[in-house]
Amino acid sequence: MSTQPSFDDGLDRLEALVQQLESGNLSLEDALTRFEEGVQLSQALQKQLSEAQRRVEVLKAGLGGEYRADPLDDAKESR
């Protein structure tokens, strides 16, 4: 079972990858491997941000200006 790293952990790892790539001390194969990991990590972080934005929108969509949390699958207003 694979667990997704927290956003902060993922961001720290992405920053470390960028520093390694910028150092210029990697072989071409190592640089490509780290670049590929960075791209995948960037996509995963973007997905986490999108999910967080959706959750905020669901909270803001509460009836009568009230804030309430609904499951993301039921983001449609139900009365």
C-alpha angles and dihedrals in degrees: 000000000000121000122203114238118242116266091251093049091048092049091050090051091048091051090050090051091051091050091050091050093047092051091072090215097114129097115243092256093049091047091051091048092051092044090053091049089049093052092050091046092048090053091049091050091049089052090052090051091049091051091049090050091051090051091052090050091051090051092049092049093068116137117264092009091295118140115234136157120235127180110269091238090060097047090136114099112257123193 
